[in-house]
Amino acid sequence: MEKNVGSLRMSIGEEETEIAGWPPARGTVAVSRDEPQVGTLFATRYEIQSVIGKGGMGTVYKAHDRELDEPVAIKTLRHQAVRSDSFKQEIRLARRITHANVLRTHDLGKWNGLKFLSMEFVEGRTLEQVLESEGILPTSVALRIAKQICAGLAAAHAVGVIHGDIKPQNILIEPAGGLKIMDFGNAHLTDDRGLTLKGGVTGTLGYMSPEQARGLRLDFRSDIYSTGIVLYEIFTGSLPFDGDTPLAVVWKHVNDAPPLPRSKNPRIDAKVAAIITKCIEKDADARFQSVGELDEALAQVKVEVEDRCARARRSRKVLQYINSDESPLSLLNLFCRSAFAGKDPESSSVGCASQ
């Protein structure tokens, strides 16, 4: 799906657009007969409040569910956009996963021939929006995001689901720092050997694994590659591959070695750069073999980064205290300088430059 549709575009801290007379009295809500319209009642239960995102494949709306009395997201799909069974697959696979880092899908519905999904509504911004506004993120923040992606993917992989389209547009960041993986429209179910039942080129060109670009059967390590590309973008501010045509991008994913992360951003922690590089190896056997392994590596780096930050904070506090008027060291320094100058420390204003 186009990114504006699949990503449930929302924003942190932005006021919702006010709709005159909203919410309307229940008895006065017009009924939408086909595509939902803002201010109308859709499918006899959803009060459509605003458009979240729109693209060539369909539209996502924020709505109030009268039955559950809570906000939901409604995702519709234009009839000609894709096979109707893709919606069934999305909800079937998404409902296998119950995890705090995965957006919940409630149900599949049909209204006047229009199929739609009802989903959990979460305030926030997509990671794409965060990166566009903030640029390269601090290491500690980026690591928290990375670990939550791993947690969500681990829950999906545990029930045999490969997401197949991990990218910033499909990662929602909540105001409090939580994260939701969404849009399982390109997800695959694996067999007993952990492989997809069939091949096929699906996903997003800038983030798809080499085996995905070649249309091969996939396993969970394909999601690890895509996660590595996302981490590359978080820590460097750019993708490893670009090209004048889609085919050029696909060719590079399959054949070209990516620029080292630290060549794009020399300030990246060396261990973080090594983790990213391992994620995006061409050979799946050379990558982390599970998101659990990736999460452990990230956890070790996170501890080291937090320890360095804690030591730096302590050092700054010590320096601030030493330079403060209350510090014994500061008073001792004043007495010493006064003694050299032959003056009473209480009346001395001699500075270091005069010594």
HUWOZI-V902308 format. One record per residue. N is the residue number from 1. RES is the residue in one small letter. SS is DSSP state (@ for helix, = for strand, . for the rest). PHI is phi in whole degrees, -180 to 180 (none if undefined). PSI is psi in whole degrees, 0 to 359 (none if undefined). Layout:
N | RES | SS | PHI | PSI
N | RES | SS | PHI | PSI
This chain:
1 | m | . | none | 155
2 | e | . | -63 | 151
3 | k | @ | -64 | 327
4 | n | @ | -67 | 336
5 | v | @ | -88 | 309
6 | g | @ | -69 | 340
7 | s | . | -96 | 359
8 | l | . | 48 | 66
9 | r | . | -67 | 118
10 | m | . | -136 | 172
11 | s | . | -139 | 147
12 | i | . | -85 | 133
13 | g | . | 74 | 3
14 | e | . | -93 | 138
15 | e | . | -72 | 141
16 | e | . | -69 | 147
17 | t | . | -66 | 127
18 | e | . | -78 | 138
19 | i | . | -112 | 124
20 | a | . | -55 | 129
21 | g | . | 78 | 9
22 | w | . | -95 | 139
23 | p | . | -81 | 142
24 | p | . | -74 | 161
25 | a | . | -64 | 142
26 | r | @ | -58 | 326
27 | g | @ | -76 | 351
28 | t | @ | -110 | 4
29 | v | . | -74 | 126
30 | a | = | -71 | 150
31 | v | = | -97 | 128
32 | s | . | -79 | 128
33 | r | . | -90 | 340
34 | d | . | -144 | 249
35 | e | . | -63 | 134
36 | p | . | -57 | 145
37 | q | . | -125 | 140
38 | v | . | -58 | 132
39 | g | . | 89 | 5
40 | t | = | -117 | 168
41 | l | = | -98 | 123
42 | f | = | -108 | 135
43 | a | . | 55 | 32
44 | t | . | 67 | 0
45 | r | . | -141 | 344
46 | y | = | -107 | 115
47 | e | = | -85 | 110
48 | i | = | -76 | 121
49 | q | = | -102 | 322
50 | s | = | -164 | 163
51 | v | = | -93 | 125
52 | i | = | -87 | 315
53 | g | = | -158 | 152
54 | k | = | -145 | 143
55 | g | = | -157 | 188
56 | g | . | -66 | 338
57 | m | . | -90 | 339
58 | g | = | 159 | 201
59 | t | = | -142 | 148
60 | v | = | -119 | 134
61 | y | = | -123 | 152
62 | k | = | -93 | 134
63 | a | = | -141 | 162
64 | h | = | -106 | 123
65 | d | = | -86 | 113
66 | r | . | -65 | 326
67 | e | . | -69 | 316
68 | l | . | -93 | 347
69 | d | . | 54 | 52
70 | e | = | -155 | 158
71 | p | = | -72 | 144
72 | v | = | -139 | 167
73 | a | = | -108 | 136
74 | i | = | -113 | 124
75 | k | = | -115 | 115
76 | t | = | -104 | 164
77 | l | = | -137 | 129
78 | r | . | -65 | 145
79 | h | . | -55 | 318
80 | q | . | -86 | 357
81 | a | . | -73 | 319
82 | v | . | -162 | 164
83 | r | . | -60 | 143
84 | s | . | -65 | 335
85 | d | @ | -73 | 349
86 | s | @ | -67 | 324
87 | f | @ | -64 | 318
88 | k | @ | -62 | 319
89 | q | @ | -65 | 317
90 | e | @ | -60 | 312
91 | i | @ | -73 | 326
92 | r | @ | -63 | 316
93 | l | @ | -77 | 319
94 | a | @ | -64 | 325
95 | r | . | -76 | 351
96 | r | . | -71 | 338
97 | i | . | -105 | 125
98 | t | . | -124 | 105
99 | h | . | -159 | 148
100 | a | . | -62 | 336
101 | n | . | -100 | 17
102 | v | = | -128 | 129
103 | l | . | -66 | 129
104 | r | . | -76 | 137
105 | t | = | -107 | 127
106 | h | = | -86 | 302
107 | d | = | -160 | 163
108 | l | = | -107 | 131
109 | g | = | -133 | 171
110 | k | = | -143 | 131
111 | w | = | -137 | 115
112 | n | . | 51 | 42
113 | g | . | 86 | 354
114 | l | = | -97 | 119
115 | k | = | -86 | 146
116 | f | = | -151 | 158
117 | l | = | -111 | 140
118 | s | = | -104 | 133
119 | m | = | -136 | 163
120 | e | = | -58 | 134
121 | f | . | -100 | 128
122 | v | . | -131 | 127
123 | e | . | -70 | 143
124 | g | . | 159 | 187
125 | r | = | -123 | 149
126 | t | = | -69 | 155
127 | l | @ | -59 | 327
128 | e | @ | -58 | 314
129 | q | @ | -65 | 321
130 | v | @ | -62 | 314
131 | l | @ | -67 | 324
132 | e | @ | -66 | 325
133 | s | @ | -90 | 328
134 | e | @ | -103 | 339
135 | g | . | 75 | 210
136 | i | . | -64 | 129
137 | l | . | -87 | 153
138 | p | . | -58 | 148
139 | t | @ | -56 | 316
140 | s | @ | -63 | 320
141 | v | @ | -67 | 314
142 | a | @ | -61 | 321
143 | l | @ | -68 | 323
144 | r | @ | -64 | 320
145 | i | @ | -63 | 314
146 | a | @ | -60 | 317
147 | k | @ | -67 | 325
148 | q | @ | -71 | 325
149 | i | @ | -60 | 315
150 | c | @ | -60 | 318
151 | a | @ | -64 | 316
152 | g | @ | -65 | 317
153 | l | @ | -67 | 323
154 | a | @ | -60 | 320
155 | a | @ | -66 | 321
156 | a | @ | -67 | 313
157 | h | @ | -65 | 329
158 | a | @ | -64 | 335
159 | v | . | -108 | 18
160 | g | . | 83 | 20
161 | v | = | -109 | 125
162 | i | = | -97 | 126
163 | h | . | -64 | 310
164 | g | . | 83 | 356
165 | d | . | -154 | 48
166 | i | . | -72 | 123
167 | k | . | -163 | 163
168 | p | @ | -58 | 328
169 | q | @ | -67 | 339
170 | n | @ | -105 | 18
171 | i | = | -125 | 119
172 | l | = | -103 | 127
173 | i | = | -102 | 122
174 | e | . | -83 | 159
175 | p | . | -56 | 325
176 | a | . | -84 | 0
177 | g | . | 103 | 356
178 | g | . | -69 | 170
179 | l | = | -141 | 143
180 | k | = | -129 | 128
181 | i | = | -86 | 135
182 | m | . | -137 | 177
183 | d | . | 62 | 88
184 | f | . | -98 | 28
185 | g | . | -66 | 337
186 | n | . | -110 | 18
187 | a | . | -72 | 157
188 | h | = | -131 | 146
189 | l | = | -98 | 139
190 | t | = | -99 | 160
191 | d | . | -91 | 191
192 | d | . | -63 | 338
193 | r | . | -93 | 3
194 | g | . | 80 | 19
195 | l | . | -109 | 150
196 | t | = | -65 | 153
197 | l | . | -68 | 334
198 | k | . | -152 | 166
199 | g | . | -89 | 197
200 | g | . | 133 | 142
201 | v | . | -87 | 106
202 | t | . | -135 | 163
203 | g | . | 113 | 198
204 | t | . | -118 | 128
205 | l | . | -52 | 316
206 | g | . | -68 | 346
207 | y | . | -126 | 358
208 | m | . | -80 | 147
209 | s | . | -72 | 160
210 | p | @ | -56 | 318
211 | e | @ | -69 | 328
212 | q | @ | -68 | 318
213 | a | @ | -64 | 332
214 | r | . | -88 | 359
215 | g | . | 76 | 24
216 | l | . | -86 | 168
217 | r | . | -67 | 143
218 | l | . | -111 | 159
219 | d | . | -130 | 186
220 | f | . | -62 | 339
221 | r | @ | -70 | 344
222 | s | @ | -66 | 319
223 | d | @ | -64 | 327
224 | i | @ | -66 | 320
225 | y | @ | -60 | 310
226 | s | @ | -62 | 321
227 | t | @ | -62 | 319
228 | g | @ | -61 | 322
229 | i | @ | -65 | 320
230 | v | @ | -62 | 316
231 | l | @ | -63 | 321
232 | y | @ | -57 | 314
233 | e | @ | -68 | 320
234 | i | @ | -61 | 316
235 | f | @ | -89 | 340
236 | t | @ | -112 | 340
237 | g | . | 85 | 7
238 | s | . | -153 | 165
239 | l | . | -85 | 154
240 | p | . | -71 | 332
241 | f | . | -127 | 140
242 | d | . | -141 | 176
243 | g | . | -175 | 164
244 | d | . | -75 | 338
245 | t | . | -135 | 158
246 | p | @ | -57 | 322
247 | l | @ | -63 | 324
248 | a | @ | -65 | 321
249 | v | @ | -67 | 315
250 | v | @ | -60 | 316
251 | w | @ | -58 | 317
252 | k | @ | -68 | 321
253 | h | @ | -61 | 324
254 | v | @ | -82 | 324
255 | n | @ | -118 | 330
256 | d | . | -95 | 144
257 | a | . | -75 | 135
258 | p | . | -73 | 151
259 | p | . | -59 | 141
260 | l | . | -61 | 139
261 | p | @ | -53 | 320
262 | r | @ | -74 | 349
263 | s | @ | -76 | 337
264 | k | @ | -91 | 326
265 | n | . | -145 | 96
266 | p | . | -62 | 345
267 | r | . | -85 | 357
268 | i | . | -64 | 136
269 | d | . | -56 | 135
270 | a | @ | -59 | 322
271 | k | @ | -71 | 325
272 | v | @ | -64 | 316
273 | a | @ | -60 | 320
274 | a | @ | -65 | 322
275 | i | @ | -64 | 314
276 | i | @ | -60 | 314
277 | t | @ | -61 | 321
278 | k | @ | -69 | 324
279 | c | @ | -62 | 324
280 | i | . | -105 | 28
281 | e | . | -64 | 143
282 | k | . | -63 | 318
283 | d | . | -82 | 118
284 | a | @ | -59 | 331
285 | d | @ | -68 | 340
286 | a | @ | -90 | 352
287 | r | . | -83 | 177
288 | f | . | -59 | 139
289 | q | . | -88 | 352
290 | s | . | -157 | 160
291 | v | @ | -69 | 338
292 | g | @ | -63 | 316
293 | e | @ | -63 | 316
294 | l | @ | -61 | 317
295 | d | @ | -63 | 320
296 | e | @ | -63 | 318
297 | a | @ | -64 | 318
298 | l | @ | -65 | 322
299 | a | @ | -63 | 318
300 | q | @ | -62 | 315
301 | v | @ | -66 | 320
302 | k | @ | -59 | 317
303 | v | @ | -62 | 316
304 | e | @ | -65 | 318
305 | v | @ | -65 | 316
306 | e | @ | -65 | 324
307 | d | @ | -66 | 317
308 | r | @ | -62 | 318
309 | c | @ | -64 | 319
310 | a | @ | -63 | 316
311 | r | @ | -63 | 320
312 | a | @ | -65 | 320
313 | r | @ | -65 | 319
314 | r | @ | -64 | 319
315 | s | @ | -64 | 319
316 | r | @ | -64 | 321
317 | k | @ | -65 | 319
318 | v | @ | -62 | 314
319 | l | @ | -63 | 318
320 | q | @ | -63 | 321
321 | y | @ | -68 | 316
322 | i | @ | -60 | 322
323 | n | . | -86 | 358
324 | s | . | -84 | 162
325 | d | . | -69 | 335
326 | e | . | -81 | 347
327 | s | . | -72 | 131
328 | p | @ | -57 | 323
329 | l | @ | -64 | 323
330 | s | @ | -66 | 319
331 | l | @ | -66 | 319
332 | l | @ | -62 | 318
333 | n | @ | -61 | 321
334 | l | @ | -65 | 317
335 | f | @ | -62 | 317
336 | c | @ | -63 | 315
337 | r | @ | -65 | 323
338 | s | @ | -68 | 322
339 | a | @ | -63 | 317
340 | f | @ | -63 | 325
341 | a | @ | -85 | 351
342 | g | . | 71 | 34
343 | k | . | -124 | 161
344 | d | . | -70 | 125
345 | p | . | -60 | 333
346 | e | . | -69 | 333
347 | s | . | -109 | 0
348 | s | . | -80 | 141
349 | s | . | -129 | 24
350 | v | . | -70 | 133
351 | g | . | -104 | 174
352 | c | @ | -62 | 327
353 | a | @ | -68 | 341
354 | s | @ | -90 | 353
355 | q | . | -75 | none
